[in-house]
Amino acid sequence: MTVWPKEPPVLSDDLLQKKAAWELYWLTEYPSKFSFVREFTVAFVRSGAPLANQTILEIGPGLQPVLGDVCELSGNYFAVERSGVMAASLRGRFPRSHIVQGDIADGTNLPSAHFDRVIAAHVFEHIPDLPRALREIRRLLKPTGFLDVVLPCEGGLGYRLGRRFSSAKVFRAKFGSGFEEIIKSEHINTIFEIVDLLKTRFSVVETRLYPFNLWAAALAYHFNLLYAARLRSVTGFEETV
């Protein structure tokens, strides 16, 4: 049984410097090398109801919001971004949007039951206190709203093997040692833990997997790299502090 909140491993100063350099590379250069990740993510999020008619909140967009064009729509797009540097960049690029700097797990000042859609793409694997984050998301969603989640299949055999020959290889070529320690401090939640937690608070409307959109219980997570789900809040669930 998973104990929340989790305590991420403490990194040395040297590893913290490598982590910062790797994050910058990951956000600016790496996506073009593995474009299937963003293509899968954007295709899934766009598969819902017409976005122009929705009030949208994106959690942790970083430097590349999933819905860049929607960000240009006046008043429709909100984001909660933990990094002050990235939040400032988003405000400069998308002046019509509402960008809030903060951690979703710490709560926000955004109004309750305000959003038609909340998007969390490649975010939940990083959050130490995921139950608190989900509690805030449930507060922010309209009763008829949806949560769109996209996750790496962290903890699955296929994802682990694929990373060995992709990101791990690139990291070692650029920065040397320390990749495993940095990943353990970043990807602190597995696909199994996240999905189990989501199912206690949300009902599943739709799911997709990449590259094999086939389901065979937990084996699906071992043979795929990416998971996406559209969810709706479960009524009657009692949140605890």
C-alpha positions in Angstrom: 0.0 0.0 0.0 1.4 3.4 -1.0 2.0 5.9 1.8 1.3 9.5 0.9 3.0 12.0 0.9 6.2 10.5 -0.5 9.7 11.8 0.3 11.7 12.3 -2.9 15.4 11.2 -2.6 17.8 14.0 -1.7 20.3 14.8 -4.4 23.9 16.1 -4.0 24.8 19.5 -5.3 26.5 18.0 -8.4 23.3 16.0 -9.2 21.1 19.0 -8.7 23.2 20.9 -11.3 23.0 18.0 -13.7 19.2 17.8 -13.1 18.7 21.5 -13.9 20.7 21.2 -17.1 18.9 18.0 -18.1 15.5 19.6 -17.5 16.4 22.6 -19.7 17.5 20.2 -22.5 14.4 18.0 -22.0 12.0 21.0 -22.3 13.7 22.7 -25.3 15.5 20.1 -27.4 14.5 16.6 -26.5 10.8 16.8 -27.5 11.7 17.1 -31.2 13.7 13.9 -31.0 10.7 11.9 -29.6 7.8 13.8 -31.1 5.4 10.8 -30.7 5.0 11.8 -27.0 3.6 15.2 -27.7 1.6 14.0 -30.7 -0.1 11.3 -28.6 -0.8 13.8 -25.8 -2.2 16.5 -28.1 -4.3 14.1 -30.1 -5.9 12.7 -26.9 -6.7 16.1 -25.3 -8.2 17.4 -28.6 -10.5 14.4 -28.9 -13.0 15.8 -26.4 -15.7 18.4 -26.8 -14.9 21.6 -28.8 -12.2 23.4 -26.8 -13.3 26.9 -27.8 -16.4 26.5 -25.7 -14.6 25.3 -22.6 -12.9 26.9 -19.6 -9.6 25.0 -19.3 -7.0 24.6 -16.6 -3.7 23.0 -17.4 -1.5 21.7 -14.5 2.2 22.1 -15.0 2.4 23.1 -18.6 6.1 24.0 -18.4 7.3 25.7 -21.5 5.0 23.9 -23.9 1.2 24.0 -23.1 -0.7 21.1 -24.6 -3.1 23.5 -26.2 -1.0 26.4 -27.4 -3.7 27.7 -29.7 -6.3 27.7 -27.0 -4.0 29.8 -24.9 -4.7 32.6 -27.3 -8.4 32.6 -26.6 -9.3 35.4 -24.3 -10.4 34.3 -20.9 -10.6 30.5 -21.6 -7.2 29.2 -20.6 -5.7 29.0 -17.1 -2.5 27.3 -15.9 -0.9 26.5 -12.6 2.9 26.2 -13.1 5.2 25.6 -10.2 8.3 27.1 -11.8 8.5 30.9 -11.5 10.7 31.1 -14.6 8.3 29.0 -16.7 5.3 30.9 -15.4 6.9 34.2 -16.4 7.7 32.8 -19.8 4.1 31.7 -20.3 2.7 35.1 -19.2 4.9 36.8 -21.8 3.9 34.4 -24.6 0.2 34.1 -23.8 -0.8 37.5 -22.4 -4.5 36.7 -22.7 -4.2 33.7 -20.5 -4.4 33.4 -16.7 -1.1 32.0 -15.4 -0.8 31.1 -11.7 2.5 30.3 -10.1 2.2 27.6 -7.5 2.0 23.9 -6.6 -1.5 22.4 -7.2 -1.0 20.2 -4.2 -0.8 23.4 -2.0 -4.2 24.6 -3.3 -5.0 27.7 -5.3 -7.2 30.8 -5.1 -9.1 29.8 -8.2 -12.9 29.5 -7.9 -14.6 26.2 -7.2 -16.5 24.3 -9.9 -15.2 26.7 -12.5 -13.5 24.4 -15.1 -15.0 22.3 -17.9 -11.6 20.6 -18.4 -8.5 20.1 -16.3 -5.4 18.8 -18.1 -2.5 17.1 -16.4 0.0 15.8 -19.0 3.2 14.2 -17.7 2.7 15.7 -14.3 1.2 13.2 -11.8 4.4 11.1 -11.7 6.2 14.1 -10.2 3.8 15.0 -7.3 4.8 13.7 -3.8 1.4 14.4 -2.3 -0.8 13.3 -5.2 -4.0 12.9 -3.0 -3.9 16.6 -2.1 -3.4 17.6 -5.7 -6.4 15.5 -6.7 -8.5 17.0 -4.0 -7.8 20.5 -5.4 -8.6 19.3 -8.9 -11.9 17.9 -7.8 -12.7 21.2 -6.2 -11.9 23.2 -9.3 -13.8 20.9 -11.8 -17.5 21.5 -12.6 -19.8 18.6 -11.8 -20.0 18.0 -15.5 -16.2 18.6 -16.1 -13.5 16.2 -17.2 -9.9 15.5 -16.1 -7.6 14.6 -18.9 -4.5 12.7 -17.7 -1.5 11.6 -19.8 1.2 9.6 -18.1 4.4 7.7 -18.9 4.1 4.0 -18.0 6.6 4.4 -15.2 7.2 1.1 -13.4 6.3 -0.9 -16.5 8.9 -3.2 -18.2 8.5 -1.7 -21.6 9.0 1.9 -20.4 12.0 0.9 -18.3 13.6 -0.8 -21.3 12.8 2.0 -23.7 14.3 4.6 -21.4 17.5 2.6 -21.2 18.1 3.1 -25.0 16.7 6.6 -25.2 16.8 9.3 -22.5 19.3 7.4 -20.3 21.6 7.0 -23.3 21.4 10.7 -24.2 21.8 11.8 -20.6 25.0 9.7 -20.1 26.5 11.0 -23.3 25.9 14.7 -22.3 26.3 14.6 -18.5 27.9 11.3 -17.5 26.6 9.5 -14.4 23.6 10.2 -12.2 20.6 9.5 -14.4 19.0 6.8 -12.3 19.3 9.0 -9.1 17.7 11.9 -10.9 14.9 9.9 -12.4 14.1 8.4 -8.9 13.8 12.0 -7.5 11.6 13.1 -10.4 9.4 10.1 -11.3 8.4 9.3 -7.8 5.0 7.7 -8.6 4.5 4.7 -10.8 1.6 4.2 -13.3 0.2 1.5 -11.0 0.0 3.8 -8.0 -1.4 6.8 -10.0 -4.1 4.8 -11.7 -5.2 3.1 -8.5 -5.5 6.4 -6.8 -7.4 8.0 -9.7 -9.9 5.2 -9.7 -10.9 6.0 -6.0 -11.8 9.6 -6.9 -12.9 9.5 -10.6 -14.8 7.3 -13.0 -13.1 6.4 -16.2 -14.8 7.7 -19.4 -12.1 6.8 -21.9 -8.5 5.4 -22.0 -5.8 5.1 -24.6 -2.4 3.5 -24.7 0.7 3.9 -26.9 1.9 2.1 -28.9 -0.4 -0.8 -28.4 -4.0 0.3 -27.5 -4.9 -3.2 -26.2 -5.9 -4.0 -22.7 -5.0 -7.1 -20.7 -5.2 -6.0 -17.0 -1.9 -4.8 -15.6 0.1 -6.3 -18.5 -1.0 -3.3 -20.6 1.2 -1.1 -18.5 4.2 -3.3 -19.1 3.9 -3.4 -22.9 3.2 0.3 -23.5 5.0 3.6 -23.1 2.2 6.1 -22.6 -1.3 6.0 -20.9 -4.1 8.5 -21.3 -7.4 8.7 -19.5 -10.5 11.0 -19.5 -12.1 11.0 -16.1 -15.1 12.4 -14.3 -15.3 13.1 -10.5 -17.0 10.4 -8.5 -19.9 11.8 -6.5 -20.1 11.0 -2.8 -16.4 10.5 -2.3 -15.3 12.1 1.0 -11.9 13.9 0.9 -9.7 13.7 3.9 -7.0 16.2 4.9 
